């Protein structure tokens, strides 16, 4: 395995020419998993599958967008000099921030006219300060979904529900409302991201560490989400990139 995986996954799972990742202060960690400022420069970018919801600000247009979870990798050429601020939310936090379930947001990007308390101009100039101001005083959402997401790593849906003392139907509703994905789909994307973030090693060992039955199971799932098997991806043999029209 090459070191390229390390560049791919990061917090957001995107390769672009220039990315500046910001340190998330303790006061925001209960809401935010990562913040960065990315600039495309006309080269190929890879957006890997992601079970998180992301707030994105197009700096040039002052356009605020909420991006639901991605269920497939995309390969595209970014328009030159387009910059954006990206805020990757923790499980369940975007639902509380937006005040609505996320069950219809998977693979969608929805423009937001406004987000109460969030100053778009300040977000472009100082993302940390803007988010601290917008989230100050907000009651912390329930941590049940994050707890469920942690338990789901390496466990079945049935086992996770039993450990939380809830029904599988209730667990399904918790995930679809809070992430836009079913628990099973959430776990499958998490495993692929674990493979992408893995250190160099034997594929069989990586498959076991990520929670797959075996290497062939990992290869099949990786191909489903990424379009090519792991070895081809690391070697740079990937699907053709398409122009980004956003």
Buried (B, 14 or more C-beta within 10 A) or exposed (E): BEEBBBEBBBBBBBBBBEBEBBEBEEEBEBBBBBBBBBBBEEEBBBBBBBBBBBBBBBBEEEBBBBBBBBBEBBBBBBBEEBBBBBBBBBBBBBBBBBEEBBBEBBEBEEEBEEBEBBBBEBBBEBBBEBBBBBBEEEEEBEBBBBBBBEBBEBBEBEEBBBEBEBEBEEBBBBBBBBBBBBBEBBBBBBBBBBBBBBEEEEBEEBBBBBBBEEBEBBBEBBBBBBBBBBEBBBEEEBBEBEEBEE
